[in-house]
């Protein structure tokens, strides 16, 4: 099995797990549903379209920087006439005096993740082609969170998961005489060194029944279901020299590494 290497970085990211309209949460790591959605968007699939052919993809996440959770306060529909206010779940309009909807939206600020995408060779080749020339550009969980470049770090390569141990870390090296740094890896199965923690995420998308397969926002929201899965978090020690800093220092180290990496 071959794989791709992606870098997920930007000012803000948001990986919802059990969001409602009024409270939009974020997980501490990218979710499977969001990563599959990123691929589907690159392929030009609309919301609500089946994703079953992408289930063979696997994702291993390296946490370069966990980021900081921040909350943003939104109001929607205030001061508008009734016919232009936010509709209810039944498609009706809200009565006078209740047209303003308040929501709290949570984000990860200044986070960076490196992701190994693995799967059958033909599927990985197709995903690589789609991400190279996406129909709709990738974003980090929400359309208001554009992805920072470089995004697609490699074409199909063998041992993509193992390469996460060697790619430069997008973080500053600790001050002092430090030889190793702790780095979290999030996997779908326990690592060779065993997992040091577990998380349960509601992020496995289930295709809607055929009767709801025609793409539309309503059918997407009503028809798509998500199953829970358990992921394993392993904290491993990588050489402190892997820390390549931020900004141009990191980009220079990354470019040098990619030029020297074997095909």
Beta strands, then each sheet from edge to edge (+ up, - down):
strand 1: 2-9
strand 2: 12-13
strand 3: 23-24
strand 4: 58-65
strand 5: 68-76
strand 6: 101-109
strand 7: 112-119
strand 8: 152-158
strand 9: 180-187
strand 10: 197-206
strand 11: 225-239
sheet 1: 8+ 1- 7+ 4- 9+ 11- 10+
sheet 2: 2+ 6- 3-
sheet 3: 2+ 6- 5+
end
